Amino acid sequence: MADKVVQSPVRVRFAPSPTGSLHIGGARTAYFNWLFARKHQGVFVLRIDDTDKQRSTEDSYRQILESFRWLNIDWDEGPEIGGPYGPYRQSERQHIYRAQLERLIAEDKVYPCFCTQEELAAQREDAQKRGETPRYSGRCRHLSNDERRARIERGERPAYRIQSPTAGTTVVHDIIRGDVEFQNTELDDFIVWKADDTPTYHFASCVDDALMAITHVIRAEEHLSNTPRHVALFTALGFPVPLFAHVPMILAPDRSKLSKRHGATSVEEYRQQGILPEALVNYLLLLGFSPGDDKELLTRDEAVSVFDLERVARHAAVYDIKKLEWLNAHYLRHMSLDVLLDSIWPLLEARGWVHEAMTREQLTWVRTLAGAMQERSKSFEELVASLNCYFDRVRDFDIKGVRKHFSRQDVSTHLRTAADVLGDVHPFIVPRIEEVYRKLIHELGLKTGELIHPSRLALTGVTIGPGLFDVMALLGREVCQARLRETAGKIEAGAFALETTK
Ligand code: GLU
């Protein structure tokens, strides 16, 4: 990281509007802010942009905080914990905005605008007819102070507009994009304070960034076009202009805008689908940032150490669900068994497989089962589904497996013999089962797979899973014997005939 972009102390913020759930794009922007703050021993502020009373809800506010807690993205200042620059919800900062407005009025940097909606619409239409970009005509800019006062005294409720520069250029220093130049002729005297006596997003955001001493504004690309206005506002307010970094958009695989039809897009939905927070956070890093050396799996600490705003891509990131699933499988495999058991407990409980009053032995058994499947599962759902044969009888058999393994001559006799020899295994533990089974295979003159595969299919209904002898030990002698015999009976009765001849 070049020193030029790091002022000390670094203070960054993420400022969601609580009008819905936390979207993956927002989570990524927040995480980049968090990484930047942690990397530079700075401060990560969470600010809630809830000036829009119509669209902001308490529900969404709570859900956003919850999503951050779940992702383990902690904030140093913000809601619930406070901080020296609070309050951190814009709805509680109205007096602060008002005071700043009063100051700008007194300094003649903003002026009241009495134009009605109709008049503004007409001005816009005129501009369009002339083929110009619609912008405020500046009509109220030149009213005399006496007239302004008189109209306010008559009860007119003005909006307030900032006097923007009308010539020259504004250069935005963007860490990701370099210097971006905007023509000031494109700026107009935009509204900072609305006639309904509330600040606009631009005003509240800049006042907060200024008063909260934000050094770097790291936010979504869609705000780049607002930035010259923000530069004008910081200048008018008499505060230093922060550095900016506009992070690229996230596109769907077909490069359209990422939306609901592409599957889960909110953090809450990922959580419900069994995506692990570690996997999602790791994935967020890869959305627009390459850690280098083809490295994709990174711990939080590694992410902090490699993160570099200057290396964030300028082009859009493309959403890749396969990558997220792959990361999820990795983190699932590496999570502690107890955390895993805790996480899948509700799913097991919903199937009636576990309950609160289980004995120590039963719990140990469930824990061992979970451990046996952990290595081979991509998601909690998949893991839990693979436990079916341990809690329920086998009703369905893998068809390909049936064709392959149950059609061999004598297979039913072999399964019956296997069931019998299991009666001689004491104690019923993996090495002893294995010893007896291998001896039997030898005596029957079979190849290993010729008994192992049909046995596994008879016991579990599928052809994949942990080692057969582990499966047997987990199922227990009686279940193994019963299933081997029952399947042998079905084979003899031709119950699988249809499948095998297809
Ligand atoms: N509340 C704004 C948003 O959610 C914040 C934009 C900004 O970071 O300035 O888009």
Residues whose N, C-alpha, C, O or C-beta is under 5 A from the ligand:
A	BS01	LIG	A15 P16 S17 D49 S205 R219
